[in-house]
Amino acid sequence: MSTRTSPLRTATIVDVAAEANVSKSTVSLVLKGSNLIKGETADRVREAAQKLGYVYNRRAGELRGNASNAIGVVINDLMNPFFAEVLVGIERKLVQAGYVVLMAHTHEDLAVQEKVLQSMREHHAAGVMLCPALGTPKSILKQLQSWGIPLTIFVRNLGPGSYDFAGSDSDEGVFLATNHLLNTGHVDVGFLGGQRGVVFTQRTDGYKRALKEKNIPYREELVFNSNPSREGGYQAMKELLSKQPTLKAVVCYNDIVAFGALSALGEAGIIAGKDFALIGFDNILDTEHSNPPLSTVDIHPGSLGEQAATLLLERIQNPGAKRMVYSSKPNLLLRQTA
């Protein structure tokens, strides 16, 4: 049977169903991209839709089904290139799977984070990926899980729990960096940047472990806290040079802290790699082209993002699966600063 539509009337899903000799629900599934309808039937539906000039209204379908093909991705600090690189990996994987990415930037603001999460709930997001803002309470997990939306936490974990998580082995990464500096003859090695929290604790645990293995006592005065930013690294290095002028080696909380520290060293006439050893953490793209090129701990940001997205996609497909965790293996990448 062939259904003809008037030039004055737009084809409907009923017309497509009649043309393809299938039900309306079959047409809907095929045009949504569902894997439930395959082979000749799916081909027939697509051919009928093309013949009749039918365009599927995805948004209307989402409203009817109370679902969405959008994934909410909440980033805490897009001023840090690391998170932009992680986001590229996330988006690449999700788009390949047929999803649209709705990105929100909280700028480490808990109130903004709450608002954007509520907005994603209202838009019936198919899933949420969250890098928590500093100070995020663990209670947020129960709130998000009560909504019934698949969730993956990435980069910053929230301590023990049943949630899916993708991140890096921060302890091991900083251990590798600190151990390298100790092995190259530095007895005193400092730690620069970062604020109290789970990730900070993990990274300083690696720092302390390297010291302990060399029977070197941990000294609180060699740890300089700061915001994990360029300005934070700049100010922390200036404080270090003032209070610990004999210290000649540090591991930085992340690469942008290291960039700020490089600026402070340059202002003081100190050459990184010659007069002072400096190692970052993350291996963002800019590290290869800094002046001088920055030694760092490579945790493969883009790949980490892809793996985080993979966890969420698996959770969407299998809501009852056991907790899934991905941990990027760190590698020490030596350039000119250490």
C-alpha positions in Angstrom: 0.0 0.0 0.0 1.3 3.5 -0.9 0.2 6.6 1.0 0.4 9.9 -0.9 0.4 13.2 0.9 -0.9 16.5 -0.4 1.7 19.1 -1.3 -0.2 21.3 1.3 0.0 18.7 4.1 3.2 17.6 5.9 3.7 13.9 6.2 3.1 12.3 9.6 4.4 9.3 11.4 1.1 7.6 10.5 1.8 8.2 6.8 5.3 6.7 7.2 3.9 3.6 9.0 1.3 3.1 6.3 3.9 3.5 3.5 6.2 1.0 5.2 3.4 -1.3 6.3 4.5 -1.3 9.9 3.2 0.1 13.2 3.7 3.7 14.4 5.9 2.4 17.3 8.2 0.6 14.8 8.6 3.9 12.9 9.4 5.7 16.1 12.0 3.2 17.2 13.7 3.2 13.8 13.9 7.0 13.5 15.2 7.3 17.1 18.1 5.0 16.1 17.1 2.1 18.3 18.9 -1.2 17.8 15.6 -3.1 18.4 14.5 -2.8 14.8 17.1 -4.0 12.3 17.6 -5.2 8.8 15.0 -5.0 6.0 12.3 -3.5 8.2 14.4 -0.6 9.4 15.6 0.0 5.8 11.9 0.1 4.6 11.0 2.6 7.3 13.8 4.9 6.4 13.1 4.7 2.7 9.4 5.5 3.4 10.3 8.5 5.5 12.7 9.8 2.8 10.1 9.3 0.1 7.4 11.2 2.0 9.8 13.9 3.2 9.0 13.1 6.8 11.4 14.7 9.4 11.4 13.1 12.9 10.8 15.7 15.7 13.2 14.4 18.3 12.3 17.0 20.9 8.6 16.0 20.7 9.6 12.4 21.0 11.6 13.2 24.1 8.7 15.0 25.7 6.3 12.2 25.0 8.7 9.6 26.4 9.9 11.7 29.3 13.5 11.0 28.2 16.3 12.8 26.3 19.3 12.0 24.1 21.2 14.7 26.0 24.0 14.0 28.5 24.7 16.6 31.1 28.5 17.2 31.8 29.3 19.5 34.7 32.8 20.8 34.8 34.3 22.6 37.8 36.9 24.8 36.2 37.2 25.3 32.4 39.9 28.0 33.0 42.1 25.0 33.5 43.0 23.5 30.1 43.1 20.0 31.6 39.3 20.0 32.0 38.9 21.2 28.5 41.0 18.3 27.2 39.0 15.9 29.3 35.8 17.4 27.9 36.9 16.8 24.4 37.4 13.1 25.1 34.0 12.9 26.8 32.2 14.7 23.9 34.0 12.5 21.3 32.7 9.3 22.9 29.2 10.5 23.6 28.6 12.0 20.2 29.8 8.7 18.6 27.1 7.0 20.7 24.4 9.3 19.4 24.1 11.7 22.3 24.2 15.5 22.6 26.4 17.0 25.3 25.0 19.7 27.5 28.0 21.3 29.2 27.9 23.5 32.3 30.8 25.3 34.1 30.4 25.8 37.9 33.6 27.7 38.5 34.0 25.9 41.8 30.7 27.4 43.0 28.4 25.0 44.9 25.3 27.1 44.4 25.9 27.1 40.6 26.5 23.4 40.7 23.2 22.8 42.4 21.3 24.9 39.9 22.8 23.3 36.8 22.2 19.8 38.1 18.5 20.7 38.8 18.2 22.1 35.3 19.6 18.9 33.8 17.1 16.9 35.8 14.3 19.2 34.5 15.4 18.6 30.9 15.3 14.8 31.5 19.0 14.2 30.8 19.7 10.6 29.9 22.7 10.8 32.2 25.0 13.1 34.2 28.7 13.3 34.4 30.0 15.4 37.3 33.4 16.7 38.3 32.5 18.0 41.7 33.3 21.6 42.8 35.6 22.0 45.7 33.8 21.4 48.9 31.0 19.3 47.4 29.4 17.2 50.2 29.2 13.5 49.8 25.4 13.8 50.4 25.0 15.0 46.8 25.4 11.3 45.7 22.1 10.3 47.4 20.4 13.3 45.9 21.5 12.5 42.4 20.8 8.8 42.7 17.3 9.5 44.0 16.5 11.2 40.7 17.1 7.9 38.9 19.5 9.5 36.4 22.6 7.4 35.5 25.7 9.2 37.0 29.4 9.1 36.6 31.8 11.1 38.8 35.1 12.0 37.2 38.6 13.4 38.1 37.6 14.3 41.7 36.2 11.5 43.7 34.0 11.9 46.7 35.5 9.2 48.9 34.2 5.7 49.4 30.8 4.9 47.8 28.9 2.9 45.3 29.1 5.5 42.5 30.9 5.0 39.2 34.2 6.9 39.0 36.9 7.7 36.4 40.1 9.4 37.4 43.8 8.9 37.8 46.1 7.2 40.3 47.2 10.5 41.9 49.1 8.9 44.7 51.3 6.9 42.2 51.8 9.9 39.9 53.2 12.2 42.6 55.2 9.3 44.0 56.9 8.9 40.6 57.7 12.6 40.4 58.9 13.0 43.9 61.0 9.8 43.7 62.7 11.1 40.5 63.7 14.4 42.2 65.1 12.5 45.2 67.0 10.1 42.9 68.6 13.0 41.1 70.2 14.3 44.4 67.6 16.6 46.0 67.3 15.9 49.7 64.7 18.5 50.3 61.7 18.3 47.9 58.6 20.5 48.3 55.0 20.2 47.3 53.3 23.2 45.7 49.7 24.1 45.2 46.3 22.5 45.8 43.8 22.8 48.6 42.5 20.3 51.2 40.3 17.6 49.7 40.3 14.0 48.5 42.6 14.6 45.5 45.0 16.8 47.4 45.3 14.1 50.1 45.9 11.4 47.5 48.7 13.5 45.8 50.4 14.4 49.1 50.1 10.7 50.1 52.3 9.9 47.1 54.7 12.7 48.1 54.9 11.4 51.7 55.4 7.8 50.5 58.4 8.7 48.3 60.0 10.6 51.2 59.4 7.6 53.6 61.0 5.1 51.2 64.1 7.2 51.3 63.9 7.6 55.1 63.4 11.4 54.7 61.1 12.9 57.3 58.0 14.7 56.1 58.2 18.5 56.8 54.9 20.4 56.8 56.8 23.7 56.1 57.8 22.4 52.6 54.1 22.1 51.6 52.7 25.3 50.1 48.9 25.3 49.6 47.2 27.5 47.1 44.3 27.6 44.7 45.0 25.1 41.9 45.5 27.9 39.4 48.3 30.0 37.7 47.8 32.8 40.2 47.9 30.3 43.0 51.1 28.7 41.8 52.7 32.1 41.2 51.9 33.2 44.8 52.9 29.9 46.3 56.3 30.0 44.6 56.9 33.5 45.8 56.1 32.4 49.3 58.4 29.4 48.9 61.3 31.6 47.7 60.8 33.9 50.6 60.4 31.3 53.4 62.6 28.4 52.0 65.3 30.0 49.9 67.5 26.8 50.0 64.7 24.6 48.6 65.5 23.8 44.9 62.9 21.2 43.9 59.1 20.9 44.0 56.3 18.7 42.7 53.3 20.8 41.7 49.7 19.9 42.3 48.9 20.3 38.6 50.4 21.9 35.4 48.8 25.3 35.7 50.1 25.7 39.2 53.5 24.8 37.7 53.0 27.5 35.0 52.4 30.1 37.7 55.5 28.8 39.6 57.6 29.2 36.4 56.6 32.9 36.2 57.6 33.5 39.8 61.0 31.8 39.2 61.5 33.8 36.0 60.8 37.1 37.9 63.4 36.1 40.5 66.0 35.3 37.8 65.9 31.6 38.6 66.1 29.2 35.6 63.9 26.1 35.9 65.8 23.0 35.0 69.1 24.6 35.8 68.8 26.4 39.1 65.5 24.8 40.2 63.7 21.5 39.5 60.0 21.6 38.8 57.5 18.9 37.9 53.8 19.4 37.1 50.9 17.0 36.9 48.3 16.2 34.1 50.3 16.7 30.9 48.1 19.3 29.3 49.0 20.2 25.7 50.7 23.5 26.7 53.4 21.8 28.8 55.3 20.8 25.7 55.6 24.4 24.6 56.1 26.2 27.9 59.4 28.0 28.4 61.2 25.9 29.3 59.1 22.8 28.4 57.6 21.4 31.6 58.3 18.0 33.0 55.0 16.5 34.2 53.0 13.4 35.2 51.0 12.3 32.2 47.5 11.0 33.0 46.3 11.2 29.4 43.4 13.8 29.8 41.6 13.0 26.5 41.7 9.3 27.1 40.5 9.8 30.7 37.5 11.7 29.3 36.7 8.9 26.8 36.8 6.3 29.5 34.6 8.4 31.9 32.0 8.6 29.1 32.3 4.9 28.5 31.4 4.2 32.1 28.3 6.3 31.8 27.2 4.7 28.6 27.6 1.3 30.2 25.6 2.4 33.2 22.8 3.6 30.9 22.7 0.3 29.2 22.9 -1.8 32.4 21.5 0.2 35.4 21.9 -2.7 37.7 25.6 -3.4 37.1 28.1 -3.4 39.9 30.2 -0.2 40.6 32.6 0.6 37.8 35.9 2.4 38.3 38.5 3.5 35.8 42.0 4.7 36.9 44.4 6.2 34.4 47.9 4.9 34.8 50.3 7.8 35.3 53.6 8.1 33.5 56.5 10.5 34.3 57.3 12.6 31.3 60.7 14.4 31.7 61.4 17.5 29.7 63.7 20.5 30.6 62.4 21.6 34.0 63.6 18.5 35.9 
